[in-house]
């Protein structure tokens, strides 16, 4: 099972308490499950960025959770700023250095699934096929991956 953070990562949303909105919540859940390999995470970079330092230390968390083999899926996405106000944007248009993040995954030897999420829907009226919105962000992410692997001598 892969836990995705509450999005946005806030303690309560509409009066309902959130389970996972900080790094420490993940660590508590994993401890409750006695570090079972059956419980891991869907590491949503967007959520980490929305929460900023109130969520955790993204780079240290990537390293730590990679080492512990707790990441089975990565959502590769950027936002303009932390809560309370942010917009979901293309990877190259947000506040985070997505290349630095990709390099961190490569350096850590992450070999699980990585995908974009919350993609845009271009020309939705003319083109109801929403999958077209995945093409550019996925290609951009693959370009970052290719470059990070080459830089790390892993290509
Ligand atoms: Mn996500």
Boltz pocket constraint, residues with backbone or C-beta under 6 A from the ligand:
constraints:
  - pocket:
      binder: B
      contacts: [[A, 4], [A, 44], [A, 45], [A, 46], [A, 47], [A, 75], [A, 117]]
      max_distance: 6.0
